[in-house]
Amino acid sequence: QPPARRLLQEMKASAERPPARLRIVIADDFVGLFADLPELAGLREIGEVVRHAERPADERALAGRLAGAAAVITVRAAFTRFPAELLASLPDLRLIAVAGTGTQDVDVGAATRLGIAVTNAAGASARSVAETTIGLVLALAHHIARLDRAVRVGEWPQPLGCDVEGRTLGLVGLGRIAEMVERFARGLDMLVISWTRRDAAAR
């Protein structure tokens, strides 16, 4: 990803004795997200890229994978945690890049104290989540899941669903996802009401 690449290039340029090859570890790509990603070629220009296609068994196994690594990309931080003790055992580590939105499974305070930058892909899944939310609203209004189950066992129920036009959708919080949901819902002629604690009076 461009931010990670830029940071690694700056690290390489500014180091007094840069290693022959930076070691970049993709720690837990058990979903295959990075299997054939062409953007990895950019990272290979500045370092050795090692991809692990399964979850580390435990923290000790993760530490072994990350030995000597300058950067780690984690696909599922919820399964691959970075507590302070682990970070302290990795003196070469300078970057943790979370290929998702959350950094809650990284001890960011400890990383900061150790000079390790932590990045994420904020907003990466916002549209998918917003579209899924609208899909679930439509499924609820038209009994899609229940009717699908019934038809599969030979039944043919005919409940009355309802159009969403004119219906009220309430949103708690107005982050990126909710703002997209609001836009999609208005496109379906729904009435949207919302509450947010951030800039509440202005918004």
C-alpha positions as a LaTeX table, in Angstrom:
\begin{tabular}{lrrr}
\hline
Residue & $x$ (\AA) & $y$ (\AA) & $z$ (\AA) \\
\hline
Gln1 & 0.00 & 0.00 & 0.00 \\
Pro2 & 1.37 & 3.47 & $-0.86$ \\
Pro3 & 1.67 & 4.82 & 2.74 \\
Ala4 & 3.62 & 1.76 & 3.84 \\
Arg5 & 5.82 & 1.90 & 0.80 \\
Arg6 & 6.55 & 5.60 & 1.33 \\
Leu7 & 7.45 & 5.06 & 4.97 \\
Leu8 & 9.73 & 2.14 & 4.14 \\
Gln9 & 11.48 & 4.16 & 1.42 \\
Glu10 & 12.10 & 6.99 & 3.89 \\
Met11 & 13.45 & 4.51 & 6.43 \\
Lys12 & 15.83 & 3.06 & 3.88 \\
Ala13 & 17.06 & 6.48 & 2.73 \\
Ser14 & 17.62 & 7.86 & 6.23 \\
Ala15 & 19.28 & 4.87 & 7.89 \\
Glu16 & 23.02 & 5.30 & 8.53 \\
Arg17 & 23.72 & 1.69 & 7.71 \\
Pro18 & 20.69 & 0.38 & 5.85 \\
Pro19 & 20.45 & $-3.39$ & 5.63 \\
Ala20 & 21.06 & $-4.95$ & 2.23 \\
Arg21 & 17.39 & $-5.88$ & 2.16 \\
Leu22 & 14.61 & $-4.77$ & 4.49 \\
Arg23 & 12.55 & $-7.68$ & 5.75 \\
Ile24 & 8.79 & $-7.21$ & 5.29 \\
Val25 & 6.56 & $-9.92$ & 6.75 \\
Ile26 & 2.90 & $-10.55$ & 5.91 \\
Ala27 & 2.15 & $-12.35$ & 9.15 \\
Asp28 & $-1.26$ & $-13.99$ & 8.72 \\
Asp29 & $-2.69$ & $-13.99$ & 5.19 \\
Phe30 & $-4.91$ & $-17.01$ & 5.76 \\
Val31 & $-7.64$ & $-15.48$ & 3.57 \\
Gly32 & $-5.31$ & $-15.06$ & 0.58 \\
Leu33 & $-5.68$ & $-11.29$ & 0.38 \\
Phe34 & $-2.04$ & $-10.81$ & $-0.65$ \\
Ala35 & $-1.62$ & $-14.06$ & $-2.60$ \\
Asp36 & $-1.43$ & $-12.52$ & $-6.08$ \\
Leu37 & $-1.49$ & $-8.81$ & $-5.32$ \\
Pro38 & 0.51 & $-6.96$ & $-8.00$ \\
Glu39 & 1.27 & $-4.10$ & $-5.59$ \\
Leu40 & 3.67 & $-6.41$ & $-3.74$ \\
Ala41 & 6.14 & $-5.81$ & $-6.55$ \\
Gly42 & 6.61 & $-2.27$ & $-5.22$ \\
Leu43 & 7.47 & $-3.61$ & $-1.77$ \\
Arg44 & 9.88 & $-6.14$ & $-3.26$ \\
Glu45 & 11.84 & $-3.26$ & $-4.76$ \\
Ile46 & 12.79 & $-2.11$ & $-1.28$ \\
Gly47 & 12.90 & $-5.35$ & 0.65 \\
Glu48 & 12.40 & $-9.07$ & 1.01 \\
Val49 & 8.70 & $-9.89$ & 1.31 \\
Val50 & 7.79 & $-13.02$ & 3.27 \\
Arg51 & 4.12 & $-14.09$ & 3.22 \\
His52 & 2.64 & $-16.57$ & 5.69 \\
Ala53 & $-0.60$ & $-18.14$ & 4.50 \\
Glu54 & $-1.79$ & $-19.39$ & 7.90 \\
Arg55 & $-2.38$ & $-17.96$ & 11.34 \\
Pro56 & 0.49 & $-18.10$ & 13.79 \\
Ala57 & $-0.19$ & $-20.78$ & 16.39 \\
Asp58 & 0.62 & $-18.47$ & 19.29 \\
Glu59 & 2.55 & $-15.36$ & 20.27 \\
Arg60 & 5.83 & $-17.25$ & 20.30 \\
Ala61 & 5.27 & $-18.44$ & 16.73 \\
Leu62 & 4.42 & $-14.88$ & 15.69 \\
Ala63 & 7.62 & $-13.59$ & 17.29 \\
Gly64 & 9.57 & $-16.17$ & 15.30 \\
Arg65 & 7.98 & $-15.01$ & 12.06 \\
Leu66 & 8.79 & $-11.40$ & 12.81 \\
Ala67 & 12.42 & $-11.86$ & 13.89 \\
Gly68 & 14.51 & $-9.29$ & 12.01 \\
Ala69 & 11.48 & $-7.73$ & 10.31 \\
Ala70 & 11.44 & $-3.97$ & 9.72 \\
Ala71 & 7.75 & $-4.05$ & 8.81 \\
Val72 & 4.79 & $-6.34$ & 9.32 \\
Ile73 & 1.50 & $-6.39$ & 7.46 \\
Thr74 & $-1.29$ & $-8.07$ & 9.41 \\
Val75 & $-4.44$ & $-9.14$ & 7.60 \\
Arg76 & $-6.52$ & $-10.06$ & 10.64 \\
Ala77 & $-5.25$ & $-8.29$ & 13.74 \\
Ala78 & $-8.13$ & $-9.78$ & 15.73 \\
Phe79 & $-6.35$ & $-13.13$ & 15.44 \\
Thr80 & $-2.79$ & $-11.77$ & 15.44 \\
Arg81 & $-2.33$ & $-9.50$ & 18.43 \\
Phe82 & 0.62 & $-7.24$ & 19.16 \\
Pro83 & 0.94 & $-6.71$ & 22.94 \\
Ala84 & 3.70 & $-4.64$ & 24.51 \\
Glu85 & 5.78 & $-7.68$ & 25.44 \\
Leu86 & 5.86 & $-8.93$ & 21.86 \\
Leu87 & 6.75 & $-5.49$ & 20.48 \\
Ala88 & 9.60 & $-5.13$ & 22.97 \\
Ser89 & 11.10 & $-8.39$ & 21.69 \\
Leu90 & 11.31 & $-7.09$ & 18.10 \\
Pro91 & 14.07 & $-4.44$ & 18.05 \\
Asp92 & 14.16 & $-4.16$ & 14.24 \\
Leu93 & 10.44 & $-3.54$ & 13.84 \\
Arg94 & 9.52 & $-0.03$ & 12.63 \\
Leu95 & 6.08 & $-0.44$ & 11.04 \\
Ile96 & 2.88 & $-2.40$ & 11.71 \\
Ala97 & 0.41 & $-2.03$ & 8.84 \\
Val98 & $-3.08$ & $-3.34$ & 9.57 \\
Ala99 & $-4.86$ & $-4.32$ & 6.35 \\
Gly100 & $-8.20$ & $-3.25$ & 7.83 \\
Thr101 & $-9.78$ & $-0.44$ & 9.78 \\
Gly102 & $-9.06$ & $-1.22$ & 13.41 \\
Thr103 & $-5.87$ & $-1.00$ & 15.45 \\
Gln104 & $-7.40$ & $-2.17$ & 18.73 \\
Asp105 & $-5.35$ & $-5.38$ & 18.76 \\
Val106 & $-2.06$ & $-3.49$ & 18.61 \\
Asp107 & $-0.71$ & $-1.85$ & 21.77 \\
Val108 & $-0.35$ & 1.49 & 20.01 \\
Gly109 & 1.01 & 3.22 & 23.12 \\
Ala110 & 3.81 & 0.68 & 23.47 \\
Ala111 & 4.50 & 0.82 & 19.74 \\
Thr112 & 4.80 & 4.61 & 19.90 \\
Arg113 & 7.24 & 4.44 & 22.80 \\
Leu114 & 9.34 & 1.93 & 20.85 \\
Gly115 & 9.36 & 4.05 & 17.68 \\
Ile116 & 7.08 & 1.68 & 15.75 \\
Ala117 & 4.59 & 3.37 & 13.42 \\
Val118 & 1.09 & 1.82 & 13.28 \\
Thr119 & $-1.07$ & 2.33 & 10.20 \\
Asn120 & $-4.42$ & 1.03 & 9.05 \\
Ala121 & $-6.64$ & 1.15 & 5.98 \\
Ala122 & $-9.30$ & 3.50 & 7.35 \\
Gly123 & $-12.52$ & 3.34 & 5.38 \\
Ala124 & $-11.41$ & 0.34 & 3.32 \\
Ser125 & $-14.63$ & $-1.60$ & 3.93 \\
Ala126 & $-16.99$ & 1.34 & 4.49 \\
Arg127 & $-18.89$ & 0.99 & 1.23 \\
Ser128 & $-19.23$ & $-2.80$ & 1.54 \\
Val129 & $-20.66$ & $-2.46$ & 5.04 \\
Ala130 & $-23.02$ & 0.34 & 3.96 \\
Glu131 & $-24.28$ & $-1.67$ & 0.99 \\
Thr132 & $-24.75$ & $-4.74$ & 3.19 \\
Thr133 & $-26.72$ & $-2.63$ & 5.69 \\
Ile134 & $-29.11$ & $-1.49$ & 2.97 \\
Gly135 & $-29.32$ & $-5.07$ & 1.71 \\
Leu136 & $-30.38$ & $-6.21$ & 5.18 \\
Val137 & $-32.97$ & $-3.43$ & 5.42 \\
Leu138 & $-34.49$ & $-4.60$ & 2.12 \\
Ala139 & $-34.29$ & $-8.25$ & 3.20 \\
Leu140 & $-36.15$ & $-7.41$ & 6.41 \\
Ala141 & $-38.82$ & $-5.38$ & 4.65 \\
His142 & $-39.48$ & $-8.09$ & 2.05 \\
His143 & $-38.93$ & $-11.22$ & 4.23 \\
Ile144 & $-36.22$ & $-12.42$ & 1.84 \\
Ala145 & $-34.39$ & $-14.78$ & 4.21 \\
Arg146 & $-37.58$ & $-16.40$ & 5.53 \\
Leu147 & $-39.10$ & $-16.84$ & 2.08 \\
Asp148 & $-35.85$ & $-18.26$ & 0.71 \\
Arg149 & $-35.80$ & $-20.91$ & 3.46 \\
Ala150 & $-39.45$ & $-21.79$ & 2.85 \\
Val151 & $-39.12$ & $-22.16$ & $-0.92$ \\
Arg152 & $-36.11$ & $-24.44$ & $-0.48$ \\
Val153 & $-38.27$ & $-26.93$ & 1.46 \\
Gly154 & $-41.14$ & $-26.81$ & $-1.03$ \\
Glu155 & $-43.35$ & $-24.20$ & 0.62 \\
Trp156 & $-44.76$ & $-21.13$ & $-1.11$ \\
Pro157 & $-45.82$ & $-18.63$ & 1.58 \\
Gln158 & $-47.03$ & $-15.23$ & 0.48 \\
Pro159 & $-46.58$ & $-12.78$ & 3.35 \\
Leu160 & $-47.07$ & $-9.12$ & 2.75 \\
Gly161 & $-43.80$ & $-7.25$ & 2.83 \\
Cys162 & $-43.51$ & $-3.50$ & 2.75 \\
Asp163 & $-41.77$ & $-1.00$ & 0.52 \\
Val164 & $-39.13$ & 1.07 & 2.23 \\
Glu165 & $-40.25$ & 4.28 & 0.52 \\
Gly166 & $-41.45$ & 6.69 & 3.19 \\
Arg167 & $-40.22$ & 4.49 & 6.03 \\
Thr168 & $-37.97$ & 5.95 & 8.73 \\
Leu169 & $-34.40$ & 4.74 & 9.19 \\
Gly170 & $-32.61$ & 5.72 & 12.40 \\
Leu171 & $-28.82$ & 5.96 & 12.51 \\
Val172 & $-26.78$ & 6.11 & 15.71 \\
Gly173 & $-23.45$ & 7.72 & 14.84 \\
Leu174 & $-22.53$ & 9.44 & 11.59 \\
Gly175 & $-19.16$ & 8.08 & 10.58 \\
Arg176 & $-18.16$ & 7.15 & 7.04 \\
Ile177 & $-20.36$ & 4.06 & 6.96 \\
Ala178 & $-23.46$ & 5.78 & 8.31 \\
Glu179 & $-23.06$ & 8.70 & 5.92 \\
Met180 & $-23.09$ & 6.24 & 3.00 \\
Val181 & $-26.07$ & 4.38 & 4.45 \\
Glu182 & $-27.87$ & 7.72 & 4.74 \\
Arg183 & $-27.18$ & 8.55 & 1.11 \\
Phe184 & $-28.33$ & 5.13 & $-0.11$ \\
Ala185 & $-31.46$ & 5.26 & 2.05 \\
Arg186 & $-32.42$ & 8.71 & 0.74 \\
Gly187 & $-32.01$ & 7.26 & $-2.77$ \\
Leu188 & $-34.73$ & 4.78 & $-1.81$ \\
Asp189 & $-36.92$ & 7.69 & $-0.63$ \\
Met190 & $-36.58$ & 6.78 & 3.04 \\
Leu191 & $-36.77$ & 9.33 & 5.82 \\
Val192 & $-33.48$ & 9.31 & 7.71 \\
Ile193 & $-33.01$ & 10.57 & 11.26 \\
Ser194 & $-29.69$ & 10.37 & 13.03 \\
Trp195 & $-27.77$ & 11.12 & 16.19 \\
Thr196 & $-24.07$ & 11.78 & 16.61 \\
Arg197 & $-21.93$ & 13.00 & 19.48 \\
Arg198 & $-19.29$ & 14.45 & 17.14 \\
Asp199 & $-20.13$ & 18.02 & 16.06 \\
Ala200 & $-23.71$ & 17.23 & 17.02 \\
Ala201 & $-25.06$ & 20.78 & 16.87 \\
Ala202 & $-23.58$ & 21.50 & 13.44 \\
Arg203 & $-24.57$ & 18.18 & 11.93 \\
\hline
\end{tabular}
